[in-house]
């Protein structure tokens, strides 16, 4: 019975074979032939798109490199800062190699000589260069020195007068090469907060003084008689009272009170060094301001 369904005449067989070949042929053509239509692109539109893409790229680059400039000391340019300013890696490396020799650039021209930056880049950077006060006074000091053409001025050596640092005025301090208006005021303010200096070693505690300036101060000044100031009662003063002393501040004042409560009275400079956060280097100087 089922055989009747699968028995075909020769014409039917040829028809089935032909249909099979047609199906295979269609599959073959569809596999190797791409029937997708390629859209036509207008040449003018294509040029406009290319220009627009280039403009966007330039804008993105400009946005990446643009940043707000503030005054800075060019001696301390980091790799990232140099990149932002537009310096090459080689130019930044030259500056860092120069600084490793413990040398400083003191003008825009010196900066260009050391780094080799172009005139255009220097013109963009130089307005933001900020050098220390002593650099600003450097040219003035030289002009004063060489303006006197009297040979007797150079042959005669002026006797050095060493003054008491606690009696020094702002005018006295500004005479020191490397000290300007700001630093002189800072020294006097620090002296006032302490009640007076007890050692020239305290010049190291004034922020912004270079080793060269400290050496000049030690040459021209000394501590005469100890100043008359009210000493701090280290064993009875409160945290608030201790924190008003420049060498202590709040955290160290709190550690002093904790130490007193756990160990009893502080008797000398040696006991001070046992307190957490106390400067061992300054312990002997700090002790002169204290009443044990």
LINVENHU-V785705 format. One record per pair of residues at least 12 apart in sequence whose C-alpha atoms are under 10 Angstrom apart, sorted by the first residue. I is the first residue (numbers start at 0). J is the second residue. D is the distance in Angstrom with one decimal. If there is no record, write none. Layout:
I_J_D, I_J_D
This chain:
63_83_8.9, 64_82_8.5, 64_83_6.0, 64_84_8.1, 64_85_8.0, 65_83_7.6, 65_84_8.9, 65_85_9.9, 66_83_7.6, 66_84_8.9, 68_83_9.8, 68_84_9.0, 68_124_9.0, 68_126_10.0, 68_127_7.3, 69_126_9.8, 69_127_6.4, 69_128_8.9, 69_129_9.5, 70_124_9.5, 70_125_9.5, 70_126_8.1, 70_127_4.4, 70_128_5.8, 70_129_5.7, 70_130_9.4, 71_124_9.8, 71_125_9.9, 71_126_9.9, 71_127_6.2, 71_128_5.4, 71_129_5.1, 71_130_7.9, 72_104_9.4, 72_105_9.5, 72_127_8.4, 72_128_5.7, 72_129_4.9, 72_130_5.7, 72_131_8.1, 73_94_9.1, 73_103_9.1, 73_104_7.7, 73_105_9.0, 73_106_9.2, 73_107_8.7, 73_110_7.7, 73_124_9.2, 73_125_9.0, 73_127_8.9, 73_128_6.2, 73_129_7.4, 73_130_8.0, 74_94_7.6, 74_95_8.5, 74_97_9.3, 74_98_7.3, 74_102_8.9, 74_103_6.2, 74_104_6.4, 74_105_8.5, 74_110_8.4, 74_128_9.5, 74_129_9.7, 74_130_8.8, 75_94_9.0, 75_95_8.6, 75_98_8.6, 75_103_9.4, 76_91_7.9, 76_94_8.3, 76_95_8.4, 77_91_7.9, 77_92_9.9, 77_94_9.7, 77_95_8.5, 78_91_6.6, 78_92_8.5, 78_95_9.2, 79_91_9.6, 81_94_10.0, 84_120_8.3, 84_121_9.9, 84_123_8.8, 84_124_7.4, 85_116_9.5, 85_120_7.5, 85_123_9.9, 85_124_9.5, 86_114_9.0, 86_115_9.7, 86_116_7.2, 86_117_9.3, 86_120_8.0, 86_121_9.8, 87_114_9.5, 87_115_9.9, 87_116_8.4, 89_114_8.1, 89_115_9.0, 89_116_9.8, 90_111_9.4, 90_113_8.3, 90_114_4.8, 90_115_6.3, 90_116_6.7, 91_113_9.8, 91_114_6.9, 91_115_9.6, 91_116_9.5, 92_114_8.1, 93_113_6.6, 93_114_5.4, 93_115_8.3, 94_110_8.1, 94_111_9.7, 94_112_9.9, 94_113_6.4, 94_114_5.6, 94_115_9.3, 95_113_9.8, 95_114_9.3, 96_113_9.5, 96_114_9.8, 97_113_7.3, 97_114_8.9, 104_130_9.0, 104_134_9.8, 105_128_9.8, 105_129_9.5, 105_130_6.8, 105_131_8.8, 105_133_9.8, 105_134_6.4, 105_135_9.0, 105_137_9.5, 106_125_8.8, 106_128_8.4, 106_129_9.3, 106_130_7.9, 106_134_8.5, 106_135_9.6, 107_121_7.4, 107_122_9.1, 107_124_8.7, 107_125_5.9, 107_126_9.0, 107_128_7.5, 107_129_9.9, 107_130_9.9, 108_121_8.7, 108_125_9.1, 110_125_9.2, 110_128_10.0, 111_125_9.8, 131_177_8.4, 131_178_9.2, 131_179_8.8, 131_181_10.0, 131_182_9.8, 131_207_9.0, 132_176_9.9, 132_177_6.8, 132_178_6.7, 132_179_5.4, 132_180_7.8, 132_181_7.7, 132_182_8.0, 133_173_9.6, 133_175_9.2, 133_176_6.6, 133_177_3.7, 133_178_5.6, 133_179_6.2, 133_180_9.7, 133_182_9.4, 133_209_9.9, 133_212_9.1, 134_176_9.3, 134_177_7.1, 134_178_9.4, 134_179_9.4, 135_177_8.8, 135_178_9.9, 135_179_8.5, 136_173_9.7, 136_176_7.7, 136_177_7.2, 136_178_8.2, 136_179_7.3, 137_176_7.6, 137_177_7.6, 140_174_9.4, 140_176_7.7, 140_177_9.8, 159_218_8.9, 159_219_7.5, 160_218_9.5, 160_219_6.9, 160_220_8.5, 161_216_9.6, 161_217_9.0, 161_218_7.3, 161_219_4.8, 161_220_5.0, 161_221_6.7, 161_222_9.9, 162_216_9.9, 162_218_9.6, 162_219_6.4, 162_220_4.7, 162_221_6.2, 162_222_8.3, 162_223_8.4, 163_196_9.8, 163_219_8.8, 163_220_5.6, 163_221_5.1, 163_222_5.4, 163_223_5.5, 163_224_8.6, 164_186_9.9, 164_187_9.6, 164_190_9.2, 164_195_8.8, 164_196_7.5, 164_197_9.5, 164_198_9.3, 164_199_8.1, 164_216_8.6, 164_217_9.3, 164_219_8.7, 164_220_5.3, 164_221_5.6, 164_222_5.7, 164_223_7.7, 165_187_8.8, 165_190_7.5, 165_191_9.4, 165_194_9.3, 165_195_6.1, 165_196_6.4, 165_197_8.9, 165_220_9.0, 165_221_8.5, 165_222_6.9, 165_223_7.8, 165_224_9.2, 165_225_9.0, 165_226_7.6, 166_195_9.4, 166_220_9.6, 166_221_10.0, 166_222_9.2, 166_223_9.1, 166_226_10.0, 167_187_8.5, 167_220_8.4, 168_183_8.7, 168_184_9.5, 168_187_8.0, 169_181_10.0, 169_182_9.5, 169_183_5.8, 169_184_6.8, 169_185_9.9, 169_186_8.9, 169_187_7.5, 170_183_8.4, 171_183_8.9, 171_219_9.7, 171_220_9.8, 172_184_9.0, 172_186_8.7, 172_187_9.2, 172_216_8.3, 172_219_9.4, 172_220_9.5, 174_219_10.0, 175_212_7.6, 175_213_9.8, 175_215_6.8, 175_216_7.2, 175_218_10.0, 175_219_8.2, 176_211_9.0, 176_212_7.0, 176_215_7.6, 176_216_9.3, 177_208_8.5, 177_209_8.4, 177_211_8.1, 177_212_5.9, 177_213_9.5, 177_215_8.8, 178_207_9.8, 178_208_8.3, 178_209_9.8, 178_212_7.3, 178_213_9.9, 178_215_9.9, 178_216_9.7, 181_207_9.8, 182_205_8.7, 182_206_8.4, 182_207_7.3, 182_208_7.7, 185_205_7.3, 185_206_8.0, 185_207_9.0, 185_208_10.0, 186_201_10.0, 186_202_8.0, 186_204_9.5, 186_205_6.4, 186_206_8.7, 186_207_9.9, 186_208_9.4, 187_205_9.9, 188_205_9.8, 189_201_9.7, 189_202_9.7, 189_204_9.0, 189_205_7.2, 189_206_9.7, 189_245_8.2, 190_202_9.9, 190_205_9.6, 192_243_8.8, 192_244_7.6, 192_245_6.8, 193_228_8.4, 193_229_9.8, 193_243_9.7, 193_244_7.1, 193_245_6.8, 193_246_8.7, 193_288_8.3, 194_226_7.3, 194_227_7.7, 194_228_5.5, 194_229_7.9, 194_230_9.3, 194_244_9.9, 194_288_9.0, 195_222_9.4, 195_225_7.9, 195_226_5.7, 195_227_8.0, 195_228_7.4, 195_288_9.6, 196_221_9.6, 196_222_7.0, 196_223_9.5, 196_224_10.0, 196_225_7.7, 196_226_7.2, 196_284_9.4, 196_288_9.8, 197_221_9.5, 197_222_6.4, 197_223_8.6, 197_224_8.5, 197_225_5.9, 197_226_7.3, 197_284_7.1, 197_285_9.1, 197_287_7.5, 197_288_8.6, 198_221_7.9, 198_222_6.0, 198_223_9.3, 198_225_8.9, 198_284_7.2, 198_287_9.8, 199_213_8.8, 199_214_10.0, 199_216_8.2, 199_217_6.6, 199_220_8.1, 199_221_6.4, 199_222_6.5, 200_213_8.9, 200_217_8.7, 200_281_8.9, 200_284_8.6, 201_213_9.7, 201_281_8.6, 201_284_8.2, 202_214_9.5, 202_216_8.1, 202_217_8.7, 204_246_9.4, 204_281_9.5, 225_287_9.4, 228_288_8.1, 229_288_7.9, 229_289_8.7, 229_290_9.0, 230_286_9.5, 230_287_8.1, 230_288_5.2, 230_289_5.0, 230_290_5.6, 230_291_9.3, 231_244_8.5, 231_286_9.6, 231_287_9.6, 231_288_6.4, 231_289_4.7, 231_290_5.5, 231_291_8.5, 232_288_9.2, 232_289_6.1, 232_290_4.9, 232_291_6.5, 233_252_9.7, 233_255_8.3, 233_256_8.9, 233_259_9.2, 233_264_8.5, 233_265_7.3, 233_266_9.2, 233_271_10.0, 233_286_9.4, 233_288_9.4, 233_289_6.0, 233_290_6.1, 233_291_6.1, 234_255_8.7, 234_256_8.1, 234_259_7.0, 234_260_9.7, 234_263_8.5, 234_264_5.7, 234_265_6.3, 234_266_8.7, 234_289_9.3, 234_290_8.1, 234_291_6.6, 235_256_8.8, 235_259_9.1, 235_264_8.9, 235_290_9.7, 235_291_9.4, 236_252_9.4, 236_255_9.8, 236_256_8.5, 237_252_8.2, 237_253_8.8, 237_255_9.6, 237_256_7.5, 238_250_9.0, 238_251_8.9, 238_252_5.3, 238_253_5.7, 238_254_8.9, 238_255_8.1, 238_256_6.8, 238_257_9.8, 239_252_7.7, 239_253_8.8, 240_252_8.4, 241_253_8.4, 241_255_8.6, 241_256_9.2, 244_285_9.9, 244_288_9.3, 245_285_10.0, 246_277_9.0, 246_278_8.9, 246_281_8.9, 246_282_9.9, 246_285_7.4, 247_276_9.2, 247_277_8.1, 247_278_9.6, 247_285_9.3, 250_275_9.6, 250_276_8.3, 251_274_8.3, 251_275_7.5, 251_276_6.2, 251_277_7.0, 251_278_10.0, 252_274_10.0, 252_276_9.7, 252_277_9.7, 253_275_9.9, 254_274_6.7, 254_275_6.4, 254_276_7.8, 254_277_9.0, 255_271_8.5, 255_273_9.7, 255_274_6.5, 255_275_8.1, 255_276_9.4, 255_277_9.0, 256_274_9.7, 257_274_9.0, 257_275_9.8, 258_270_9.7, 258_271_9.6, 258_273_8.6, 258_274_6.6, 258_275_8.6, 259_274_9.5, 264_291_8.0, 265_290_9.7, 265_291_6.5, 266_286_9.9, 266_290_9.2, 266_291_5.6, 267_282_9.4, 267_283_8.9, 267_286_7.1, 267_287_9.9, 267_289_9.1, 267_290_9.3, 267_291_6.7, 268_281_9.5, 268_282_5.7, 268_283_5.7, 268_284_8.7, 268_285_7.9, 268_286_5.5, 268_287_8.9, 268_289_9.4, 268_291_9.4, 269_282_7.7, 269_283_8.3, 269_286_9.3, 270_282_9.2, 271_283_8.9, 271_285_8.9, 271_286_8.0
